[in-house]
Amino acid sequence: MAGKVGIKDVARQAGVSVGTVSNVINNPELVSDDTRIRVRAAIERLGYVRSDTARQLRAGQSRIVAMLVLDLANPFFAEVAKGAERALRDADLGVMVCNSAGSTSEESEYLSLFAEQRVRGVLVTPADTSGRAVETLRSRGIPFVLVDRSLPADQGCSVSIDDVLGGSMAVRHLLSAGHRRIAYVGGPMHLAQVRDRYAGGLEAVREAGLGDDAFLPLDSDRLDVSAGRDAGARLLGLAPRPTAVFCANDLLALGVLQSLYAAGVRVPHDIALVGYDDIEFAAAAAVPLTSVRQPAARIGRTAAELLLQETDGAEAAHTHQRIVLQPELVVRDSSRAAASAPASNT
């Protein structure tokens, strides 16, 4: 019954005009005490619920921000979403978090949905690397901020991490321990993060005076634990076997760790291992995982703050920003080794 009750029903029940009911809801100081009590009693009896959506659309300003990420199963993106949610809740706004699952078609469908719902703005980690998502949002006049992606400041706001530096940090760490044959377990190479982390690692190898073959890519079409297990199995079949592995994220690294453990390969004694993101599970792994830490919550919070600046009614005065945050290497047991690396297994 409550879903069928409208403001006209309340007015009829209370014996007042629709305008009076609206005033009781939105401007109660304009209504006498007796009338206000009568209208509120009618609202209570009928179970009337005000439609905030209709009110916001009439005002041209929704209180909902949409957030579209690549993979909510990845704790990194969950933490990013938490950071954004805290900032938006402080601004009395709600957040609708959606998952594209890395699919460009699902991303397109969600962007259409956001436009239909007239959301206040969108925080998005694009799955489509062609820039189509950005153009879709811009053409529909929807404020947006790219999250965990970089965008030239003259094209919009973005918050990202220096992933080239992060990849370089990881591989330099392994090189400093004496490793001279390092595998890179990545994901889809069309993703900027995967490419940049590889580029950083390759840069470190070249700086050390080694050939590119000292940094061996093992690509995957996914960035999850299962893909890491598959990569670990391929790694064990290599000859000569790498003595260290750098993974594009922690989920891949945890999968590699499972595969190595099942085969009786000791980490870090036989193979050292480094991940990326520093999710909560990294420190809690059977062998605590060395990882390149991204400030996930800060990424989300910063992106939300930029979006608020764009949507606070002063867009004309807003200057787009391209914010690039710095990663941090967190060393744990998975890469701690003796002064020299173990000999390659054949």
Secondary structure, 3 states (H helix, E strand, C coil): CHHHCCHHHHHHHHCCCHHHHHHHHHCHHHCCHHHHHHHHHHHHHHCCCCCHHHHHHHHCCCCEEEEEECCCCCHHHHHHHHHHHHHHHHCCCEEEEEECCCCHHHHHHHHHHHHHHCCCEEEECCCCCCCHHHHHHHHCCCCEEEECCCCCCCCCEEEEECHHHHHHHHHHHHHHCCCCCEEEECCCCCCHHHHHHHHHHHHHHHHCCCCHHHEEEECCCCCCHHHHHHHHHHHHCCCCCCCEEEECCHHHHHHHHHHHHHCCCCCCCCCEEEEEECCHHHHHCCCCCEEEECCHHHHHHHHHHHHHHHHCCCHHHCCCCEEEECCEEECCHHHCCCCCCCCCCC
